[in-house]
Amino acid sequence: MNITVAPCDLPEKSIIILIGMMGAGKTTVGRALAKKLGRKFVDLDHAIVERCGVDIPTIFDIEGEEGFRRREKEALLDVILDKDIVLATGGGAVLRADNRELMRQHGQTFYLRVEIDELYRRVARDKNRPLLATPNPKARLSELLTERSAIYEAAADYIIDSAGDSQSVVVEQIINLLAEREDK
């Protein structure tokens, strides 16, 4: 596992935010991390679905990606002030500069970085991914990763190359990094 740490000063109690591509393991790692730390887990995509009463593909069908991103920002604003959570964002939550700024102000952000082949293996059969509803979903996923990688890296306090590592290894790495940050 490769880890990169960005310098920043953060309050002792702040949100732990997981960012990265669809299929990076944000929800799986987030649930396990929250349980281990005794925190509440929030999946931003699930929060959007709860608020809207319809699934994400339906939101995309009716409002397009722009409408979904607007709803994503509203959901982020709703949860960001709860300091005792682990938050798994959607893959595109970092696309808006105002979302990145909210994350920077209120949390410690971990980018779960995974290579394209592993990402595709994880999401290939998932029909709940409207951005991959194309004739060549792997090519589209690769385009998205290329477009977003630099944004994820810039938004992250920590970058964890997590492909091939078990969820428990990634959780322990995050806990160790949090402990190191608190010791400084």
Backbone as JSON Lines, residues from 0, in Angstrom:
{"i":0,"aa":"M","n":[0.85,-1.18,0.0],"ca":[0.0,0.0,0.0],"c":[0.88,1.23,0.0]}
{"i":1,"aa":"N","n":[0.6,2.16,-0.89],"ca":[1.31,3.42,-0.98],"c":[0.46,4.51,-0.37]}
{"i":2,"aa":"I","n":[1.03,5.37,0.45],"ca":[0.27,6.44,1.09],"c":[0.99,7.75,0.89]}
{"i":3,"aa":"T","n":[0.25,8.78,0.53],"ca":[0.79,10.12,0.42],"c":[0.01,11.01,1.37]}
{"i":4,"aa":"V","n":[0.71,11.88,2.11],"ca":[0.06,12.75,3.08],"c":[0.29,14.2,2.69]}
{"i":5,"aa":"A","n":[-0.78,14.99,2.7],"ca":[-0.68,16.42,2.44],"c":[-0.72,17.16,3.77]}
{"i":6,"aa":"P","n":[0.09,18.2,3.93],"ca":[0.09,18.94,5.19],"c":[-1.16,19.8,5.33]}
{"i":7,"aa":"C","n":[-1.74,19.8,6.53],"ca":[-2.86,20.69,6.83],"c":[-3.14,20.65,8.32]}
{"i":8,"aa":"D","n":[-3.72,21.69,8.84],"ca":[-4.12,21.73,10.24],"c":[-5.61,21.51,10.31]}
{"i":9,"aa":"L","n":[-6.03,20.53,11.1],"ca":[-7.44,20.2,11.2],"c":[-7.84,20.06,12.65]}
{"i":10,"aa":"P","n":[-9.1,20.37,12.95],"ca":[-9.57,20.18,14.32],"c":[-9.53,18.7,14.7]}
{"i":11,"aa":"E","n":[-9.4,18.46,16.0],"ca":[-9.31,17.09,16.5],"c":[-10.5,16.25,16.08]}
{"i":12,"aa":"K","n":[-11.7,16.79,16.21],"ca":[-12.92,16.07,15.82],"c":[-13.4,16.64,14.5]}
{"i":13,"aa":"S","n":[-13.2,15.92,13.45],"ca":[-13.73,16.36,12.16],"c":[-14.18,15.14,11.39]}
{"i":14,"aa":"I","n":[-14.95,15.4,10.37],"ca":[-15.48,14.32,9.54],"c":[-14.32,13.61,8.85]}
{"i":15,"aa":"I","n":[-14.46,12.32,8.72],"ca":[-13.54,11.53,7.9],"c":[-14.26,11.33,6.58]}
{"i":16,"aa":"I","n":[-13.66,11.85,5.51],"ca":[-14.3,11.85,4.2],"c":[-13.52,10.95,3.24]}
{"i":17,"aa":"L","n":[-14.23,10.05,2.59],"ca":[-13.63,9.15,1.61],"c":[-14.05,9.59,0.22]}
{"i":18,"aa":"I","n":[-13.06,9.83,-0.63],"ca":[-13.32,10.22,-2.01],"c":[-12.64,9.22,-2.95]}
{"i":19,"aa":"G","n":[-13.06,9.22,-4.19],"ca":[-12.46,8.35,-5.19],"c":[-13.51,7.93,-6.2]}
{"i":20,"aa":"M","n":[-13.05,7.19,-7.18],"ca":[-13.92,6.74,-8.26],"c":[-14.97,5.76,-7.77]}
{"i":21,"aa":"M","n":[-16.03,5.64,-8.56],"ca":[-17.01,4.59,-8.29],"c":[-16.26,3.26,-8.3]}
{"i":22,"aa":"G","n":[-16.54,2.43,-7.33],"ca":[-15.87,1.14,-7.25],"c":[-14.57,1.16,-6.47]}
{"i":23,"aa":"A","n":[-14.19,2.3,-5.93],"ca":[-12.93,2.4,-5.18],"c":[-13.01,1.76,-3.8]}
{"i":24,"aa":"G","n":[-14.23,1.52,-3.32],"ca":[-14.39,0.91,-2.0],"c":[-14.77,1.89,-0.91]}
{"i":25,"aa":"K","n":[-15.23,3.07,-1.29],"ca":[-15.55,4.1,-0.29],"c":[-16.64,3.65,0.67]}
{"i":26,"aa":"T","n":[-17.69,3.06,0.16],"ca":[-18.8,2.61,1.02],"c":[-18.37,1.44,1.89]}
{"i":27,"aa":"T","n":[-17.72,0.47,1.31],"ca":[-17.29,-0.71,2.06],"c":[-16.3,-0.33,3.16]}
{"i":28,"aa":"V","n":[-15.28,0.43,2.8],"ca":[-14.29,0.87,3.78],"c":[-14.93,1.81,4.79]}
{"i":29,"aa":"G","n":[-15.79,2.7,4.31],"ca":[-16.44,3.67,5.21],"c":[-17.26,3.01,6.29]}
{"i":30,"aa":"R","n":[-18.05,2.01,5.92],"ca":[-18.86,1.29,6.92],"c":[-17.97,0.63,7.97]}
{"i":31,"aa":"A","n":[-16.94,-0.05,7.51],"ca":[-16.04,-0.75,8.44],"c":[-15.28,0.24,9.32]}
{"i":32,"aa":"L","n":[-14.85,1.35,8.75],"ca":[-14.13,2.37,9.51],"c":[-15.02,3.0,10.57]}
{"i":33,"aa":"A","n":[-16.25,3.34,10.19],"ca":[-17.19,3.93,11.14],"c":[-17.46,2.98,12.3]}
{"i":34,"aa":"K","n":[-17.65,1.72,11.99],"ca":[-17.89,0.73,13.04],"c":[-16.7,0.64,13.99]}
{"i":35,"aa":"K","n":[-15.51,0.61,13.43],"ca":[-14.29,0.49,14.24],"c":[-14.09,1.73,15.13]}
{"i":36,"aa":"L","n":[-14.46,2.9,14.64],"ca":[-14.26,4.14,15.38],"c":[-15.47,4.55,16.22]}
{"i":37,"aa":"G","n":[-16.57,3.8,16.11],"ca":[-17.77,4.15,16.85],"c":[-18.44,5.41,16.33]}
{"i":38,"aa":"R","n":[-18.32,5.64,15.04],"ca":[-18.93,6.8,14.41],"c":[-20.11,6.37,13.54]}
{"i":39,"aa":"K","n":[-20.93,7.32,13.2],"ca":[-22.03,7.08,12.27],"c":[-21.45,7.06,10.85]}
{"i":40,"aa":"F","n":[-21.99,6.2,10.0],"ca":[-21.58,6.15,8.6],"c":[-22.65,6.8,7.74]}
{"i":41,"aa":"V","n":[-22.22,7.65,6.82],"ca":[-23.14,8.29,5.87],"c":[-22.59,8.08,4.46]}
{"i":42,"aa":"D","n":[-23.41,7.52,3.6],"ca":[-23.1,7.4,2.18],"c":[-23.86,8.52,1.49]}
{"i":43,"aa":"L","n":[-23.14,9.45,0.88],"ca":[-23.77,10.63,0.3],"c":[-24.78,10.26,-0.79]}
{"i":44,"aa":"D","n":[-24.47,9.25,-1.6],"ca":[-25.43,8.82,-2.62],"c":[-26.72,8.31,-1.99]}
{"i":45,"aa":"H","n":[-26.6,7.55,-0.91],"ca":[-27.8,7.06,-0.22],"c":[-28.59,8.22,0.39]}
{"i":46,"aa":"A","n":[-27.88,9.23,0.9],"ca":[-28.56,10.4,1.46],"c":[-29.36,11.13,0.38]}
{"i":47,"aa":"I","n":[-28.81,11.19,-0.82],"ca":[-29.51,11.83,-1.94],"c":[-30.77,11.04,-2.29]}
{"i":48,"aa":"V","n":[-30.65,9.73,-2.36],"ca":[-31.79,8.87,-2.68],"c":[-32.88,9.02,-1.62]}
{"i":49,"aa":"E","n":[-32.49,9.05,-0.34],"ca":[-33.47,9.23,0.74],"c":[-34.19,10.56,0.61]}
{"i":50,"aa":"R","n":[-33.45,11.62,0.3],"ca":[-34.05,12.95,0.16],"c":[-35.01,13.01,-1.01]}
{"i":51,"aa":"C","n":[-34.67,12.35,-2.11],"ca":[-35.45,12.45,-3.35],"c":[-36.55,11.41,-3.46]}
{"i":52,"aa":"G","n":[-36.35,10.27,-2.84],"ca":[-37.33,9.2,-2.94],"c":[-37.25,8.4,-4.23]}
{"i":53,"aa":"V","n":[-36.21,8.63,-5.02],"ca":[-36.0,7.86,-6.25],"c":[-34.52,7.51,-6.35]}
{"i":54,"aa":"D","n":[-34.21,6.5,-7.17],"ca":[-32.82,6.08,-7.3],"c":[-32.02,7.05,-8.18]}
{"i":55,"aa":"I","n":[-30.71,6.91,-8.14],"ca":[-29.82,7.83,-8.85],"c":[-30.03,7.78,-10.37]}
{"i":56,"aa":"P","n":[-30.18,6.6,-10.99],"ca":[-30.44,6.62,-12.44],"c":[-31.7,7.42,-12.81]}
{"i":57,"aa":"T","n":[-32.71,7.38,-11.96],"ca":[-33.94,8.15,-12.23],"c":[-33.66,9.65,-12.15]}
{"i":58,"aa":"I","n":[-32.86,10.06,-11.16],"ca":[-32.5,11.47,-11.05],"c":[-31.75,11.9,-12.32]}
{"i":59,"aa":"F","n":[-30.8,11.08,-12.77],"ca":[-30.06,11.39,-14.0],"c":[-31.0,11.46,-15.2]}
{"i":60,"aa":"D","n":[-31.96,10.54,-15.29],"ca":[-32.9,10.53,-16.42],"c":[-33.74,11.8,-16.45]}
{"i":61,"aa":"I","n":[-34.19,12.26,-15.29],"ca":[-35.1,13.4,-15.21],"c":[-34.35,14.74,-15.22]}
{"i":62,"aa":"E","n":[-33.27,14.83,-14.43],"ca":[-32.6,16.11,-14.23],"c":[-31.22,16.2,-14.86]}
{"i":63,"aa":"G","n":[-30.71,15.09,-15.37],"ca":[-29.36,15.09,-15.93],"c":[-28.3,15.13,-14.84]}
{"i":64,"aa":"E","n":[-27.06,15.09,-15.28],"ca":[-25.96,15.1,-14.31],"c":[-25.93,16.41,-13.53]}
{"i":65,"aa":"E","n":[-26.25,17.52,-14.18],"ca":[-26.23,18.82,-13.5],"c":[-27.23,18.84,-12.34]}
{"i":66,"aa":"G","n":[-28.43,18.32,-12.57],"ca":[-29.42,18.25,-11.5],"c":[-28.97,17.35,-10.36]}
{"i":67,"aa":"F","n":[-28.35,16.24,-10.71],"ca":[-27.84,15.34,-9.68],"c":[-26.75,16.04,-8.87]}
{"i":68,"aa":"R","n":[-25.83,16.73,-9.53],"ca":[-24.74,17.41,-8.81],"c":[-25.29,18.49,-7.88]}
{"i":69,"aa":"R","n":[-26.37,19.16,-8.28],"ca":[-27.01,20.15,-7.41],"c":[-27.56,19.47,-6.16]}
{"i":70,"aa":"R","n":[-28.22,18.35,-6.35],"ca":[-28.76,17.6,-5.21],"c":[-27.64,17.06,-4.33]}
{"i":71,"aa":"E","n":[-26.54,16.68,-4.95],"ca":[-25.38,16.18,-4.21],"c":[-24.83,17.26,-3.28]}
{"i":72,"aa":"K","n":[-24.74,18.5,-3.79],"ca":[-24.25,19.6,-2.97],"c":[-25.2,19.86,-1.79]}
{"i":73,"aa":"E","n":[-26.5,19.83,-2.04],"ca":[-27.48,20.05,-0.97],"c":[-27.34,18.98,0.11]}
{"i":74,"aa":"A","n":[-27.17,17.73,-0.31],"ca":[-27.01,16.64,0.66],"c":[-25.71,16.81,1.44]}
{"i":75,"aa":"L","n":[-24.64,17.22,0.77],"ca":[-23.36,17.44,1.45],"c":[-23.51,18.54,2.5]}
{"i":76,"aa":"L","n":[-24.19,19.62,2.15],"ca":[-24.42,20.69,3.12],"c":[-25.2,20.2,4.34]}
{"i":77,"aa":"D","n":[-26.12,19.27,4.13],"ca":[-26.9,18.71,5.24],"c":[-26.06,17.89,6.21]}
{"i":78,"aa":"V","n":[-25.09,17.15,5.7],"ca":[-24.34,16.22,6.57],"c":[-23.01,16.76,7.06]}
{"i":79,"aa":"I","n":[-22.47,17.78,6.43],"ca":[-21.09,18.2,6.67],"c":[-20.84,18.74,8.08]}
{"i":80,"aa":"L","n":[-21.86,19.21,8.74],"ca":[-21.66,19.79,10.07],"c":[-21.69,18.76,11.19]}
{"i":81,"aa":"D","n":[-22.07,17.53,10.89],"ca":[-22.06,16.45,11.89],"c":[-20.63,15.94,11.99]}
{"i":82,"aa":"K","n":[-19.92,16.35,13.04],"ca":[-18.49,16.07,13.15],"c":[-18.14,14.64,13.49]}
{"i":83,"aa":"D","n":[-19.1,13.83,13.83],"ca":[-18.79,12.49,14.31],"c":[-19.19,11.42,13.29]}
{"i":84,"aa":"I","n":[-18.88,11.68,12.02],"ca":[-19.28,10.72,10.98],"c":[-18.09,10.32,10.1]}
{"i":85,"aa":"V","n":[-18.28,9.22,9.42],"ca":[-17.43,8.83,8.3],"c":[-18.33,8.99,7.08]}
{"i":86,"aa":"L","n":[-17.89,9.78,6.11],"ca":[-18.68,10.11,4.93],"c":[-18.05,9.52,3.68]}
{"i":87,"aa":"A","n":[-18.81,8.69,2.98],"ca":[-18.4,8.2,1.66],"c":[-19.11,9.05,0.63]}
{"i":88,"aa":"T","n":[-18.35,9.78,-0.16],"ca":[-18.94,10.63,-1.19],"c":[-19.18,9.82,-2.45]}
{"i":89,"aa":"G","n":[-19.97,10.39,-3.34],"ca":[-20.09,9.81,-4.67],"c":[-18.83,10.13,-5.44]}
{"i":90,"aa":"G","n":[-18.58,9.4,-6.5],"ca":[-17.35,9.59,-7.27],"c":[-17.17,10.99,-7.83]}
{"i":91,"aa":"G","n":[-18.26,11.69,-8.12],"ca":[-18.16,13.02,-8.71],"c":[-18.35,14.17,-7.74]}
{"i":92,"aa":"A","n":[-18.45,13.89,-6.46],"ca":[-18.69,14.95,-5.48],"c":[-17.59,16.01,-5.48]}
{"i":93,"aa":"V","n":[-16.38,15.62,-5.85],"ca":[-15.26,16.56,-5.84],"c":[-15.21,17.44,-7.08]}
{"i":94,"aa":"L","n":[-16.1,17.23,-8.03],"ca":[-16.05,18.0,-9.27],"c":[-16.38,19.47,-9.05]}
{"i":95,"aa":"R","n":[-17.21,19.76,-8.06],"ca":[-17.57,21.15,-7.77],"c":[-16.56,21.73,-6.78]}
{"i":96,"aa":"A","n":[-16.02,22.9,-7.12],"ca":[-15.04,23.56,-6.25],"c":[-15.63,23.86,-4.88]}
{"i":97,"aa":"D","n":[-16.91,24.23,-4.83],"ca":[-17.52,24.54,-3.53],"c":[-17.63,23.29,-2.65]}
{"i":98,"aa":"N","n":[-17.86,22.13,-3.25],"ca":[-17.87,20.89,-2.47],"c":[-16.48,20.59,-1.92]}
{"i":99,"aa":"R","n":[-15.46,20.78,-2.76],"ca":[-14.09,20.53,-2.3],"c":[-13.73,21.45,-1.14]}
{"i":100,"aa":"E","n":[-14.16,22.69,-1.23],"ca":[-13.87,23.64,-0.15],"c":[-14.58,23.24,1.15]}
{"i":101,"aa":"L","n":[-15.84,22.81,1.05],"ca":[-16.55,22.32,2.23],"c":[-15.82,21.15,2.87]}
{"i":102,"aa":"M","n":[-15.38,20.22,2.04],"ca":[-14.65,19.06,2.56],"c":[-13.36,19.49,3.24]}
{"i":103,"aa":"R","n":[-12.65,20.41,2.63],"ca":[-11.38,20.89,3.17],"c":[-11.61,21.57,4.54]}
{"i":104,"aa":"Q","n":[-12.67,22.34,4.65],"ca":[-12.95,23.07,5.89],"c":[-13.42,22.17,7.02]}
{"i":105,"aa":"H","n":[-14.14,21.12,6.69],"ca":[-14.82,20.34,7.72],"c":[-14.31,18.93,7.93]}
{"i":106,"aa":"G","n":[-13.36,18.49,7.15],"ca":[-12.97,17.09,7.3],"c":[-11.55,16.78,6.94]}
{"i":107,"aa":"Q","n":[-11.23,15.53,7.15],"ca":[-9.96,14.95,6.72],"c":[-10.31,14.02,5.56]}
{"i":108,"aa":"T","n":[-9.74,14.29,4.41],"ca":[-10.15,13.62,3.19],"c":[-9.14,12.58,2.74]}
{"i":109,"aa":"F","n":[-9.65,11.38,2.49],"ca":[-8.83,10.25,2.05],"c":[-9.26,9.85,0.64]}
{"i":110,"aa":"Y","n":[-8.32,9.91,-0.28],"ca":[-8.57,9.47,-1.66],"c":[-8.19,8.0,-1.75]}
{"i":111,"aa":"L","n":[-9.17,7.14,-2.0],"ca":[-8.91,5.72,-2.21],"c":[-8.64,5.53,-3.7]}
{"i":112,"aa":"R","n":[-7.37,5.41,-4.03],"ca":[-6.95,5.33,-5.43],"c":[-6.87,3.87,-5.87]}
{"i":113,"aa":"V","n":[-7.51,3.57,-6.99],"ca":[-7.55,2.21,-7.54],"c":[-7.36,2.31,-9.05]}
{"i":114,"aa":"E","n":[-6.6,1.38,-9.61],"ca":[-6.33,1.38,-11.06],"c":[-7.58,0.95,-11.84]}
{"i":115,"aa":"I","n":[-7.59,1.31,-13.11],"ca":[-8.76,1.14,-13.97],"c":[-9.24,-0.31,-14.07]}
{"i":116,"aa":"D","n":[-8.35,-1.27,-14.22],"ca":[-8.79,-2.66,-14.38],"c":[-9.54,-3.15,-13.14]}
{"i":117,"aa":"E","n":[-9.04,-2.79,-11.97],"ca":[-9.7,-3.19,-10.72],"c":[-11.03,-2.46,-10.57]}
{"i":118,"aa":"L","n":[-11.06,-1.18,-10.89],"ca":[-12.33,-0.43,-10.83],"c":[-13.37,-1.09,-11.72]}
{"i":119,"aa":"Y","n":[-12.98,-1.39,-12.94],"ca":[-13.93,-1.97,-13.88],"c":[-14.42,-3.33,-13.39]}
{"i":120,"aa":"R","n":[-13.53,-4.13,-12.86],"ca":[-13.92,-5.43,-12.33],"c":[-15.0,-5.27,-11.25]}
{"i":121,"aa":"R","n":[-14.86,-4.22,-10.44],"ca":[-15.79,-4.0,-9.33],"c":[-17.15,-3.46,-9.78]}
{"i":122,"aa":"V","n":[-17.2,-2.69,-10.86],"ca":[-18.46,-2.04,-11.24],"c":[-19.1,-2.6,-12.51]}
{"i":123,"aa":"A","n":[-18.45,-3.52,-13.17],"ca":[-18.9,-4.0,-14.49],"c":[-20.34,-4.48,-14.51]}
{"i":124,"aa":"R","n":[-20.8,-5.12,-13.47],"ca":[-22.16,-5.69,-13.47],"c":[-23.19,-4.8,-12.77]}
{"i":125,"aa":"D","n":[-22.75,-3.66,-12.27],"ca":[-23.64,-2.77,-11.52],"c":[-24.45,-1.91,-12.49]}
{"i":126,"aa":"K","n":[-25.73,-2.12,-12.53],"ca":[-26.61,-1.38,-13.44],"c":[-27.05,-0.03,-12.85]}
{"i":127,"aa":"N","n":[-26.58,0.28,-11.66],"ca":[-26.97,1.51,-10.97],"c":[-25.92,2.61,-11.18]}
{"i":128,"aa":"R","n":[-25.21,2.59,-12.29],"ca":[-24.15,3.54,-12.59],"c":[-24.48,4.27,-13.89]}
{"i":129,"aa":"P","n":[-25.27,5.34,-13.81],"ca":[-25.73,6.0,-15.04],"c":[-24.6,6.53,-15.92]}
{"i":130,"aa":"L","n":[-23.48,6.92,-15.35],"ca":[-22.38,7.43,-16.16],"c":[-21.71,6.33,-16.99]}
{"i":131,"aa":"L","n":[-22.0,5.07,-16.65],"ca":[-21.41,3.95,-17.4],"c":[-22.41,3.3,-18.35]}
{"i":132,"aa":"A","n":[-23.59,3.9,-18.49],"ca":[-24.61,3.36,-19.4],"c":[-24.26,3.77,-20.83]}
{"i":133,"aa":"T","n":[-23.16,3.22,-21.32],"ca":[-22.65,3.52,-22.66],"c":[-22.29,2.21,-23.36]}
{"i":134,"aa":"P","n":[-22.07,2.24,-24.67],"ca":[-21.67,1.01,-25.37],"c":[-20.34,0.44,-24.87]}
{"i":135,"aa":"N","n":[-19.44,1.3,-24.39],"ca":[-18.14,0.84,-23.9],"c":[-17.9,1.39,-22.49]}
{"i":136,"aa":"P","n":[-18.47,0.75,-21.47],"ca":[-18.36,1.29,-20.11],"c":[-16.92,1.35,-19.59]}
{"i":137,"aa":"K","n":[-16.07,0.42,-19.98],"ca":[-14.68,0.46,-19.49],"c":[-13.96,1.69,-20.04]}
{"i":138,"aa":"A","n":[-14.18,2.01,-21.3],"ca":[-13.56,3.21,-21.89],"c":[-14.08,4.46,-21.19]}
{"i":139,"aa":"R","n":[-15.38,4.5,-20.91],"ca":[-15.96,5.65,-20.21],"c":[-15.39,5.77,-18.81]}
{"i":140,"aa":"L","n":[-15.26,4.65,-18.11],"ca":[-14.67,4.66,-16.77],"c":[-13.24,5.18,-16.81]}
{"i":141,"aa":"S","n":[-12.5,4.76,-17.81],"ca":[-11.12,5.22,-17.99],"c":[-11.07,6.73,-18.23]}
{"i":142,"aa":"E","n":[-11.99,7.24,-19.06],"ca":[-12.08,8.68,-19.31],"c":[-12.35,9.44,-18.01]}
{"i":143,"aa":"L","n":[-13.31,8.94,-17.24],"ca":[-13.66,9.59,-15.97],"c":[-12.46,9.6,-15.03]}
{"i":144,"aa":"L","n":[-11.76,8.48,-14.94],"ca":[-10.59,8.41,-14.07],"c":[-9.52,9.41,-14.51]}
{"i":145,"aa":"T","n":[-9.3,9.49,-15.8],"ca":[-8.32,10.45,-16.33],"c":[-8.73,11.88,-16.01]}
{"i":146,"aa":"E","n":[-10.02,12.2,-16.2],"ca":[-10.53,13.54,-15.93],"c":[-10.45,13.9,-14.45]}
{"i":147,"aa":"R","n":[-10.64,12.92,-13.58],"ca":[-10.81,13.21,-12.16],"c":[-9.57,13.0,-11.29]}
{"i":148,"aa":"S","n":[-8.6,12.25,-11.76],"ca":[-7.46,11.89,-10.91],"c":[-6.79,13.09,-10.26]}
{"i":149,"aa":"A","n":[-6.48,14.11,-11.04],"ca":[-5.81,15.29,-10.49],"c":[-6.7,16.02,-9.49]}
{"i":150,"aa":"I","n":[-8.0,16.02,-9.72],"ca":[-8.93,16.67,-8.79],"c":[-8.95,15.91,-7.47]}
{"i":151,"aa":"Y","n":[-9.04,14.58,-7.54],"ca":[-9.01,13.77,-6.31],"c":[-7.72,14.03,-5.54]}
{"i":152,"aa":"E","n":[-6.6,14.02,-6.24],"ca":[-5.31,14.21,-5.57],"c":[-5.22,15.57,-4.9]}
{"i":153,"aa":"A","n":[-5.7,16.61,-5.59],"ca":[-5.66,17.95,-5.02],"c":[-6.6,18.1,-3.83]}
{"i":154,"aa":"A","n":[-7.71,17.39,-3.85],"ca":[-8.7,17.5,-2.77],"c":[-8.34,16.68,-1.54]}
{"i":155,"aa":"A","n":[-7.41,15.75,-1.69],"ca":[-7.12,14.79,-0.62],"c":[-6.08,15.3,0.37]}
{"i":156,"aa":"D","n":[-6.33,15.0,1.64],"ca":[-5.31,15.17,2.66],"c":[-4.39,13.95,2.65]}
{"i":157,"aa":"Y","n":[-4.95,12.81,2.29],"ca":[-4.21,11.55,2.22],"c":[-4.6,10.83,0.94]}
{"i":158,"aa":"I","n":[-3.63,10.18,0.31],"ca":[-3.9,9.35,-0.85],"c":[-3.47,7.93,-0.5]}
{"i":159,"aa":"I","n":[-4.4,7.0,-0.63],"ca":[-4.12,5.61,-0.32],"c":[-4.33,4.78,-1.57]}
{"i":160,"aa":"D","n":[-3.28,4.14,-2.04],"ca":[-3.39,3.2,-3.15],"c":[-3.92,1.9,-2.57]}
{"i":161,"aa":"S","n":[-5.2,1.66,-2.77],"ca":[-5.86,0.58,-2.03],"c":[-6.18,-0.65,-2.86]}
{"i":162,"aa":"A","n":[-5.86,-0.66,-4.14],"ca":[-6.17,-1.84,-4.96],"c":[-5.4,-3.04,-4.44]}
{"i":163,"aa":"G","n":[-6.09,-4.14,-4.31],"ca":[-5.45,-5.36,-3.86],"c":[-5.4,-5.52,-2.36]}
{"i":164,"aa":"D","n":[-5.6,-4.44,-1.62],"ca":[-5.61,-4.53,-0.17],"c":[-7.01,-4.85,0.32]}
{"i":165,"aa":"S","n":[-7.1,-5.62,1.38],"ca":[-8.4,-5.92,1.95],"c":[-8.96,-4.68,2.62]}
{"i":166,"aa":"Q","n":[-10.27,-4.68,2.8],"ca":[-10.93,-3.57,3.48],"c":[-10.31,-3.35,4.86]}
{"i":167,"aa":"S","n":[-10.0,-4.41,5.59],"ca":[-9.45,-4.25,6.94],"c":[-8.06,-3.61,6.91]}
{"i":168,"aa":"V","n":[-7.26,-3.89,5.88],"ca":[-5.95,-3.26,5.76],"c":[-6.11,-1.76,5.51]}
{"i":169,"aa":"V","n":[-7.02,-1.39,4.62],"ca":[-7.25,0.02,4.33],"c":[-7.77,0.74,5.57]}
{"i":170,"aa":"V","n":[-8.7,0.13,6.29],"ca":[-9.23,0.72,7.53],"c":[-8.1,0.96,8.53]}
{"i":171,"aa":"E","n":[-7.24,-0.02,8.72],"ca":[-6.13,0.13,9.67],"c":[-5.17,1.23,9.22]}
{"i":172,"aa":"Q","n":[-4.92,1.34,7.93],"ca":[-4.06,2.4,7.42],"c":[-4.66,3.78,7.73]}
{"i":173,"aa":"I","n":[-5.96,3.92,7.54],"ca":[-6.61,5.2,7.83],"c":[-6.53,5.5,9.32]}
{"i":174,"aa":"I","n":[-6.81,4.53,10.15],"ca":[-6.74,4.73,11.6],"c":[-5.32,5.12,12.02]}
{"i":175,"aa":"N","n":[-4.32,4.46,11.47],"ca":[-2.94,4.8,11.79],"c":[-2.59,6.22,11.37]}
{"i":176,"aa":"L","n":[-3.04,6.63,10.2],"ca":[-2.78,7.99,9.73],"c":[-3.48,9.02,10.62]}
{"i":177,"aa":"L","n":[-4.7,8.73,11.04],"ca":[-5.41,9.64,11.94],"c":[-4.68,9.75,13.27]}
{"i":178,"aa":"A","n":[-4.18,8.63,13.78],"ca":[-3.46,8.63,15.06],"c":[-2.16,9.44,14.93]}
{"i":179,"aa":"E","n":[-1.46,9.27,13.82],"ca":[-0.23,10.03,13.59],"c":[-0.52,11.52,13.52]}
{"i":180,"aa":"R","n":[-1.59,11.89,12.87],"ca":[-1.96,13.31,12.74],"c":[-2.27,13.91,14.11]}
{"i":181,"aa":"E","n":[-2.97,13.15,14.96],"ca":[-3.32,13.64,16.3],"c":[-2.09,13.78,17.18]}
{"i":182,"aa":"D","n":[-1.07,12.94,16.96],"ca":[0.15,12.99,17.77],"c":[1.0,14.21,17.45]}
{"i":183,"aa":"K","n":[0.78,14.82,16.3],"ca":[1.61,15.96,15.89],"c":[1.16,17.25,16.52]}
